Amino acid sequence: MAGNTEPLSPRAKLAVTAGKAAAAVSRAAGRGSGSVIGGKVALKLDPDLLGRLAQHLDVILVSATNGKTTTTRLIAEALGAAGPVVSNALGANMPAGITSALAGGSDAKYGVIEVDEKYLAGVARDTTPKAIALLNLSRDQLDRAAETRMLAEKWREGLAGTKAVVIANADDPLIVWAASSSPNVVWVAAGQEWKDDAWSCPSCGGVMQRPGDDWFCGECGFRRPSPSWALHGDHVLDPHGSAWPIHLQLPGRANKSNAATSAAVVATFGVPPQVALERMYQVQAVAGRYDVVSFHNRDIRLLLAKNPAGWLETFSLIDPPPTPVVLAVNARGADGTDTSWLWDVDYTRLAGHPIFVLGDRKLDLAVRLEVANLDFRVCETLDEAVQLAPPGRIEAIANYTAFQDLRRRVGN
């Protein structure tokens, strides 16, 4: 199944070696994993290195606004039943980070790669994937990634005629629009909790009709395709109608959705649902997400939520009041500098929780919570919030760089 397996050229080998050296220097200096800088150095020496590193692999790409890191991890775990896997498990999902990940996979059979939404078409062109999983599209980093309809159109153009099997969420109209240019699509009814980015038809701009779980455009006829896989409660329904129980250590409906899509992906490589789902149970946390850590003799669960869709899902899985909640928001480059999305989040769902606010943009968040008539305390540090929080496990919800700040502070 894999493509050309000719050995790397001397130039490519030099690029890989230089990239690994740069990454090692970055780690030694305490500046993170070094995967991004390592990949940048390697690509500078050999701009075609990503394609060269992928040539011996059966590549699976995963892209979405929410859930791509977790789904990538679940697919990698499940696909391990069929052979060795290399993956960008730490979430470095732009070309440089992907290149660094693949540089360590010379003995792998499969490459399971999370891809930033903006780079999907380019990475697909370079790596010639066997499968592409598309989960959802919603507003996120509007200053960088642009409007969701535009992103769906770029995916549609970039994936037109692809030879990859596209495994796509039938419940998200933007995903259906993006995937419909592909000749071989496997539709999964994975659900869509956040619908506020999918009320206009991506085909004609008309108003979408959304009766129950169905959707269609009354003006042009664009409509939800019939899925062959589906999430149904705590089970995955396969194309034969068999129901396979989902047992995960990861919490929430969203992760069941990720598991359903992952099962459909690995089935295209011959891994049966029962085997795939049993292997997925081994995943306890993903890059620190869902970890419960001890800090100042308190248990804190670390949860990532970086946009309105993610916050909605996260609110559904936290412990009920009076569980204390820490909210942390930054607006650095990796987060997107536009925090207007805070006004799209229904923070009234936190009523009854003691709330403590942190982060570079804590005052932006404080104004939003004030308008929502919630009681909260603004804190300078996590230490202060923990000291003020009443007894019980603390739920800490943070966007991307704020989440990394929390992980560093608690030593995770």
C-alpha positions as CSV (number, residue, x, y, z in Angstrom):
1,M,0.0,0.0,0.0
2,A,2.8,2.4,0.8
3,G,4.4,4.3,-2.0
4,N,8.0,4.7,-3.2
5,T,10.5,3.4,-0.6
6,E,13.8,4.6,-2.2
7,P,16.4,5.7,0.4
8,L,16.7,9.3,1.4
9,S,19.2,11.3,-0.6
10,P,22.4,12.7,1.0
11,R,20.8,16.1,1.1
12,A,17.6,14.8,2.8
13,K,19.7,12.9,5.3
14,L,21.7,16.1,6.1
15,A,18.5,18.0,6.5
16,V,17.1,15.4,9.0
17,T,20.3,15.4,11.0
18,A,20.5,19.2,11.1
19,G,16.8,19.3,12.2
20,K,17.3,16.8,15.0
21,A,20.4,18.8,16.2
22,A,18.4,22.1,16.2
23,A,15.6,20.4,18.2
24,A,18.1,19.0,20.7
25,V,19.6,22.5,21.3
26,S,16.1,23.9,21.7
27,R,15.2,21.2,24.3
28,A,18.5,21.8,26.2
29,A,17.7,25.5,26.3
30,G,14.3,24.8,27.9
31,R,12.4,26.1,24.9
32,G,10.0,23.2,24.4
33,S,10.2,20.0,22.4
34,G,12.1,21.6,19.6
35,S,9.9,20.0,16.9
36,V,9.0,23.3,15.2
37,I,12.5,24.8,15.0
38,G,13.9,21.4,14.0
39,G,11.4,21.1,11.2
40,K,12.1,24.6,10.0
41,V,15.8,24.0,9.8
42,A,15.3,20.7,8.0
43,L,12.9,22.2,5.4
44,K,15.3,25.1,4.9
45,L,18.0,22.6,3.8
46,D,15.6,20.5,1.8
47,P,12.2,22.1,0.9
48,D,10.9,18.8,-0.4
49,L,11.8,16.9,2.7
50,L,8.2,16.4,3.9
51,G,7.2,14.5,0.8
52,R,10.4,12.4,0.9
53,L,9.8,11.4,4.5
54,A,6.2,10.4,3.8
55,Q,7.0,8.3,0.7
56,H,7.3,5.0,2.5
57,L,4.2,5.6,4.7
58,D,0.5,5.0,4.4
59,V,-0.4,8.5,5.6
60,I,-3.6,9.5,7.4
61,L,-4.3,13.2,7.8
62,V,-6.6,14.6,10.5
63,S,-7.9,18.2,10.4
64,A,-10.7,20.1,12.2
65,T,-11.2,23.1,14.4
66,N,-11.8,20.9,17.4
67,G,-10.8,17.4,18.3
68,K,-8.0,16.8,15.8
69,T,-5.2,16.2,18.4
70,T,-7.4,13.7,20.3
71,T,-8.6,12.0,17.2
72,T,-5.1,11.7,15.8
73,R,-4.0,10.0,19.1
74,L,-7.0,7.6,19.0
75,I,-6.3,6.7,15.3
76,A,-2.6,6.2,16.1
77,E,-3.4,3.9,19.0
78,A,-6.0,1.9,17.0
79,L,-3.9,1.6,13.9
80,G,-1.0,0.2,15.9
81,A,-2.9,-3.1,15.6
82,A,-1.9,-3.2,12.0
83,G,1.7,-2.0,12.2
84,P,4.2,0.6,13.5
85,V,2.9,4.1,13.6
86,V,4.6,7.5,13.6
87,S,2.6,10.5,14.6
88,N,2.9,14.2,15.7
89,A,1.5,13.3,19.1
90,L,2.5,16.6,20.7
91,G,0.2,18.6,18.3
92,A,2.9,20.4,16.3
93,N,0.6,20.5,13.2
94,M,2.1,22.8,10.7
95,P,4.6,21.7,8.0
96,A,7.7,22.2,10.2
97,G,6.3,20.2,13.1
98,I,4.9,17.5,10.8
99,T,8.4,17.2,9.2
100,S,10.0,16.8,12.6
101,A,7.6,14.0,13.5
102,L,8.0,12.0,10.3
103,A,11.8,12.3,10.6
104,G,11.6,9.9,13.5
105,G,9.5,7.4,11.7
106,S,11.9,5.6,9.4
107,D,10.7,2.2,10.6
108,A,7.0,3.0,10.6
109,K,4.4,1.7,8.3
110,Y,1.7,4.3,9.0
111,G,1.9,8.1,9.5
112,V,-1.0,9.5,11.5
113,I,-0.7,13.3,11.1
114,E,-2.7,16.1,12.7
115,V,-2.8,19.1,10.3
116,D,-3.6,22.7,11.0
117,E,-6.7,23.7,9.0
118,K,-4.9,26.4,7.1
119,Y,-2.2,23.9,5.8
120,L,-4.4,20.8,5.0
121,A,-4.4,21.2,1.2
122,G,-0.6,21.7,1.0
123,V,0.3,18.9,3.4
124,A,-2.1,16.6,1.4
125,R,-0.3,17.6,-1.8
126,D,3.1,16.8,-0.3
127,T,2.3,13.5,1.5
128,T,-0.1,11.8,-0.8
129,P,-2.3,10.5,2.0
130,K,-4.3,7.2,1.9
131,A,-7.0,8.7,4.1
132,I,-8.1,12.1,5.3
133,A,-10.4,12.6,8.4
134,L,-12.4,15.9,8.5
135,L,-14.2,16.4,11.8
136,N,-15.7,19.9,12.0
137,L,-15.2,23.6,11.1
138,S,-16.1,26.5,13.4
139,R,-14.9,30.0,14.2
140,D,-11.4,30.0,15.6
141,Q,-8.4,32.4,15.3
142,L,-10.3,34.7,13.0
143,D,-7.3,37.0,12.7
144,R,-5.3,34.1,11.2
145,A,-7.5,31.4,9.7
146,A,-10.2,33.6,8.2
147,E,-13.9,32.9,8.0
148,T,-15.1,29.3,8.2
149,R,-16.9,29.4,4.8
150,M,-13.7,30.5,3.1
151,L,-11.7,27.8,4.8
152,A,-14.3,25.2,3.7
153,E,-14.0,26.5,0.1
154,K,-10.2,26.2,0.2
155,W,-10.5,22.6,1.5
156,R,-13.0,21.8,-1.3
157,E,-10.6,23.2,-3.9
158,G,-7.5,21.6,-2.4
159,L,-9.1,18.1,-2.0
160,A,-10.9,18.0,-5.4
161,G,-10.1,14.7,-7.1
162,T,-7.9,13.4,-4.3
163,K,-7.2,9.7,-4.4
164,A,-7.4,9.5,-0.6
165,V,-10.5,8.0,1.2
166,V,-12.0,11.0,2.9
167,I,-13.8,10.2,6.2
168,A,-16.0,13.1,6.9
169,N,-18.6,14.3,9.5
170,A,-22.0,14.2,7.8
171,D,-23.5,16.4,10.5
172,D,-21.4,19.5,9.8
173,P,-22.6,21.3,6.6
174,L,-19.2,23.0,6.1
175,I,-17.4,19.6,6.3
176,V,-19.9,18.1,3.8
177,W,-19.3,21.0,1.4
178,A,-15.6,20.7,1.7
179,A,-15.5,16.9,1.3
180,S,-18.0,16.7,-1.6
181,S,-15.4,17.5,-4.2
182,S,-13.7,14.2,-3.3
183,P,-14.6,11.0,-5.3
184,N,-14.4,8.6,-2.3
185,V,-16.1,9.8,0.9
186,V,-17.1,7.7,3.9
187,W,-19.7,9.7,5.8
188,V,-19.9,9.5,9.6
189,A,-22.8,10.8,11.7
190,A,-20.5,12.2,14.4
191,G,-22.8,14.9,15.7
192,Q,-22.5,18.7,15.9
193,E,-23.2,20.4,19.2
194,W,-22.1,23.9,18.1
195,K,-24.3,25.0,15.2
196,D,-23.8,28.7,15.1
197,D,-21.3,28.6,12.2
198,A,-23.6,26.5,10.0
199,W,-26.9,28.3,9.6
200,S,-26.2,29.5,6.0
201,C,-25.7,27.2,3.1
202,P,-22.1,26.9,2.0
203,S,-23.2,26.1,-1.5
204,C,-25.6,29.0,-2.2
205,G,-25.7,31.2,0.9
206,G,-29.3,30.4,1.6
207,V,-30.7,29.7,5.1
208,M,-30.2,26.1,6.3
209,Q,-33.2,24.2,7.6
210,R,-32.2,22.0,10.6
211,P,-35.1,19.8,11.8
212,G,-33.7,17.5,14.5
213,D,-30.4,16.0,13.5
214,D,-31.1,16.5,9.8
215,W,-30.2,19.6,7.7
216,F,-30.8,20.8,4.2
217,C,-30.9,24.0,2.2
218,G,-34.4,24.8,1.0
219,E,-33.1,26.9,-1.9
220,C,-30.5,24.8,-3.7
221,G,-31.1,21.3,-2.3
222,F,-27.7,20.9,-0.6
223,R,-28.4,18.4,2.2
224,R,-27.0,16.0,4.7
225,P,-25.7,12.8,3.1
226,S,-26.6,9.4,4.4
227,P,-23.9,8.2,6.8
228,S,-22.5,4.7,6.7
229,W,-21.0,5.0,10.2
230,A,-22.7,6.7,13.2
231,L,-22.3,7.5,16.8
232,H,-25.3,6.3,18.7
233,G,-25.2,6.9,22.4
234,D,-22.4,4.8,23.8
235,H,-22.0,2.8,20.6
236,V,-20.5,3.0,17.1
237,L,-22.7,1.7,14.3
238,D,-20.7,0.3,11.4
239,P,-21.9,0.0,7.8
240,H,-23.4,-3.4,8.5
241,G,-25.5,-2.1,11.3
242,S,-23.5,-3.7,14.1
243,A,-23.2,-1.7,17.3
244,W,-19.8,-1.6,19.0
245,P,-19.6,-0.3,22.6
246,I,-17.3,2.7,23.2
247,H,-15.3,2.4,26.4
248,L,-13.0,5.4,26.8
249,Q,-11.0,6.9,29.7
250,L,-11.4,10.3,28.0
251,P,-14.5,12.1,29.1
252,G,-17.5,13.6,27.2
253,R,-19.6,13.2,24.2
254,A,-17.1,14.9,21.9
255,N,-14.5,12.1,22.6
256,K,-17.1,9.5,21.7
257,S,-17.6,11.3,18.5
258,N,-13.8,11.3,17.9
259,A,-13.8,7.6,18.6
260,A,-16.5,6.9,16.1
261,T,-14.6,8.8,13.4
262,S,-11.4,7.0,14.4
263,A,-13.0,3.6,14.1
264,A,-14.2,4.5,10.5
265,V,-10.7,5.7,9.6
266,V,-8.9,2.6,10.7
267,A,-11.5,0.3,9.2
268,T,-10.2,1.4,5.8
269,F,-6.9,-0.2,6.7
270,G,-8.5,-3.4,7.8
271,V,-8.6,-2.9,11.6
272,P,-12.1,-4.1,12.8
273,P,-14.1,-1.8,15.1
274,Q,-13.9,-4.1,18.2
275,V,-10.1,-4.2,18.0
276,A,-9.9,-0.4,17.3
277,L,-12.1,0.5,20.2
278,E,-10.4,-1.8,22.7
279,R,-7.1,-0.1,21.8
280,M,-8.5,3.4,22.2
281,Y,-9.4,2.6,25.8
282,Q,-5.6,2.8,26.5
283,V,-5.6,6.5,25.9
284,Q,-5.9,8.3,29.3
285,A,-4.8,11.9,28.3
286,V,-3.7,13.7,25.2
287,A,-0.8,16.2,25.4
288,G,-1.9,16.9,29.0
289,R,-5.6,17.4,28.3
290,Y,-7.8,15.7,30.8
291,D,-4.9,15.1,33.2
292,V,-5.7,15.4,36.9
293,V,-2.7,16.8,38.7
294,S,-1.9,17.6,42.3
295,F,-0.9,21.2,43.1
296,H,-0.8,22.7,46.6
297,N,-2.4,19.5,47.8
298,R,-5.4,20.1,45.5
299,D,-6.5,18.0,42.6
300,I,-6.8,20.0,39.4
301,R,-8.2,18.6,36.1
302,L,-6.7,20.4,33.1
303,L,-9.1,21.0,30.2
304,L,-8.4,22.7,26.9
305,A,-11.1,24.9,25.3
306,K,-9.9,27.3,22.6
307,N,-13.0,28.5,20.8
308,P,-16.8,28.6,21.4
309,A,-17.4,25.1,20.2
310,G,-14.7,23.8,22.5
311,W,-16.0,25.7,25.5
312,L,-19.5,24.3,24.9
313,E,-18.3,20.8,24.9
314,T,-16.1,21.3,28.0
315,F,-18.9,22.8,30.0
316,S,-20.9,19.6,29.4
317,L,-18.2,17.4,31.1
318,I,-17.1,19.4,34.2
319,D,-18.4,18.3,37.6
320,P,-21.6,20.1,38.8
321,P,-21.7,23.0,41.2
322,P,-20.3,23.9,43.7
323,T,-17.1,22.5,42.0
324,P,-14.6,25.4,41.7
325,V,-13.6,26.4,38.2
326,V,-10.5,28.3,37.0
327,L,-10.8,30.0,33.6
328,A,-7.6,31.1,31.8
329,V,-7.5,33.0,28.5
330,N,-4.5,34.4,26.6
331,A,-4.4,36.0,23.2
332,R,-0.9,35.3,21.9
333,G,0.0,34.3,18.4
334,A,-0.9,30.6,18.8
335,D,-4.3,31.5,20.3
336,G,-5.2,34.2,17.8
337,T,-5.2,37.8,19.0
338,D,-8.9,38.4,18.5
339,T,-10.8,37.6,21.7
340,S,-14.2,38.7,20.4
341,W,-15.2,35.0,20.4
342,L,-15.6,35.2,24.2
343,W,-19.0,36.8,23.5
344,D,-20.2,33.8,21.6
345,V,-19.6,31.5,24.6
346,D,-22.6,30.8,26.9
347,Y,-20.9,31.3,30.3
348,T,-24.2,31.2,32.1
349,R,-23.7,27.4,32.1
350,L,-21.2,28.1,34.9
351,A,-23.8,29.5,37.2
352,G,-23.4,28.1,40.7
353,H,-19.7,27.4,40.3
354,P,-17.1,29.5,42.2
355,I,-15.1,31.0,39.3
356,F,-11.5,32.3,39.3
357,V,-10.1,34.1,36.2
358,L,-6.5,34.1,35.0
359,G,-4.4,34.8,32.0
360,D,-3.2,37.7,29.8
361,R,-6.8,38.6,28.9
362,K,-8.3,38.0,32.3
363,L,-9.9,41.4,32.2
364,D,-11.6,40.7,28.8
365,L,-13.0,37.6,30.3
366,A,-14.0,39.4,33.5
367,V,-16.1,41.8,31.5
368,R,-17.8,38.9,29.7
369,L,-18.6,37.2,33.0
370,E,-19.9,40.4,34.5
371,V,-22.3,40.8,31.6
372,A,-23.4,37.2,32.2
373,N,-24.2,38.1,35.9
374,L,-21.8,35.5,37.3
375,D,-19.8,35.8,40.5
376,F,-16.1,35.5,40.0
377,R,-12.7,36.5,41.3
378,V,-9.9,37.9,39.1
379,C,-6.5,36.3,40.2
380,E,-2.9,37.1,39.2
381,T,-1.7,33.5,39.5
382,L,-2.9,29.9,39.6
383,D,-1.5,29.7,43.1
384,E,-3.8,32.5,44.3
385,A,-6.8,30.9,42.6
386,V,-6.1,27.6,44.3
387,Q,-5.7,29.2,47.7
388,L,-9.1,31.0,47.3
389,A,-11.0,28.1,45.9
390,P,-13.4,26.1,48.2
391,P,-12.8,22.4,48.8
392,G,-13.1,19.9,46.0
393,R,-11.4,19.0,42.7
394,I,-10.8,22.1,40.6
395,E,-11.7,22.2,37.0
396,A,-9.2,24.4,35.1
397,I,-10.3,25.4,31.6
398,A,-7.9,27.3,29.4
399,N,-7.2,28.2,25.8
400,Y,-4.1,27.1,24.0
401,T,-1.2,29.1,25.4
402,A,-2.9,29.6,28.8
403,F,-3.2,25.8,29.0
404,Q,0.5,25.4,28.4
405,D,1.2,28.1,31.1
406,L,-1.0,26.0,33.5
407,R,0.9,22.8,32.6
408,R,4.2,24.4,33.3
409,R,3.1,25.8,36.6
410,V,1.8,22.5,37.9
411,G,4.9,20.7,36.5
412,N,2.9,18.6,34.1
